[in-house]
Amino acid sequence: MNEQDYLEYVNSIITMPEEDRFPPYNNADYLEYTKLNASRKSRWLKTQSISEGLKQVVSYIKSPQNWIVITEPWCADAAHNIPFIILAARENPLISLSFELRDSPPNRIEQYLTGGTKSIPKLIIKDEKGNDLAIW
């Protein structure tokens, strides 16, 4: 899903009627994590910018790249990292940014385990042929 779809997905979880909530969001703790993280992401996107150094590095990208972020709305680390990935990607039209949920198909996280675990957020940068350029 693209940036807008991901942000709308997070909002849909928050505004979903209680009887429609699915795991893990039918657990009050996970729902609260998601609400807090949505607020954090929104605040970072509204109030912050990336450094001039990072802008310069991103400007050096001269061929298309696909940046894939694997995440989940309840992940607190993602709430503080994703906004800056979004801001960086917005600096160069050659960057295509998409989001995948760790716990839903296509389950790409299985190919990018960290020490055997499904640690998120995970940023995968691919070239236009689908080759991995970087993994963070």
N, C-alpha and C positions, 0 to 999 in steps of 0.2 A: 504494500500500500504506500501511497505517496505521503508527503508531510501532512497535507490537509486531511486525508483519509485517516491517518493515524491519530491526529489531534481530535478529530470528530469521533473516532472509536473510543478514545479515552473519555470524552464527554458523554457519550452514550451510556457507558458503564455507570457513570456518576448519576445520571438522570433517570436511569432505568427503574421502573417500579420494582419494589422489593420482591414481588412474586415472580418476576422474570429474571432475576439475577442467577447467574450460573457460577459454578466453582471457578476460581476461588472467591469470587466477588459476592457470593452469598454468605461469606464469612465477614462479619462486621469489621474485623481488623484489616483485612485486605481492602475492603471498600474505603476505609479511612486512609490507608496508605495511598490509595489511588487518588483520592480527593486532595490530599496534601501534596502529592507529587504533581498533579495537574496544576495546582496553584504555584508551586515552585517553578515548573517549566514556563508557565505564563509570565511570571515575574522576571525570570532570566531573559526571556525573549523580548520583553518590553523595555528592560532597563540596562541591558548589557550589550557589548559589542566585542568583536574579536580584536586582538592586537594587530597593530600595523605589520608586525613581523609575520604573523599567520596570514594576513591578507596578501602579503607579498609572496609567500610560499604558494598559496592557492592560485595566485595569478600566473605562476610558472606552469601550471597544468595547461598543456597545449593540445591534448587529444582527449576524447571522451572517456570519462570514468564513471563507473557505477559504484556508489557508496551504499552499502547495505548495512542497516543497523538492526541487530537482533536484540529484542527487548521485551519487557512486559510492563504494563501500566503501573503495577504495584511496586516496581523496583526503584528504591530511593536513589541509588547511584545513577540510574538513568535520568532521573529528574534533574540532576545537576550537570550531566554530560551532554545529553541530547540537544539541549538548546544551543550549545556552542558548536556542535556538529552541524546543526541546521544553519546557523549563522555563517559558518565557514563555507558550506555548500552553496549558499545563496550568492557568494562572491564570484562564482565562476559558472557561466551557463553550460560549460562542458561537463559539469558534475550533475549526475542524475542521482537523487537521494531517494531511497526507499526503506521501508520498515517491515520487518517480519517479527511475528510473535514467537518467542522461544518455545512455547508449549503447544503450538499449533502447526499443522502442515504449512510449508514443506519440511519443517524440522531440520533446517540447515545447521542448527547449532551442533548437531551430532558430528558434523565435519570439523567443528572449530571448538572443541573442548579445551578448557584451561585446566591443566593438571587433572584431567579426567572428569571435571565438573562442567556444568552448563552455566558458567559464570556470564552475567550480563551487566551492563550492555556490552555488546560486541560490535565493532565496526570492521567491516570487510570492504576493502577497496579493490575493485576489479577493473581491468582494462576493457576496451570495447569488444574484445574477443572472449571475455569471461575468465581471463587468467587473473589469479590473485596478485596484486601489487603490494598490498600491506594488510596486516591484521592487527587490530588493537582491541 
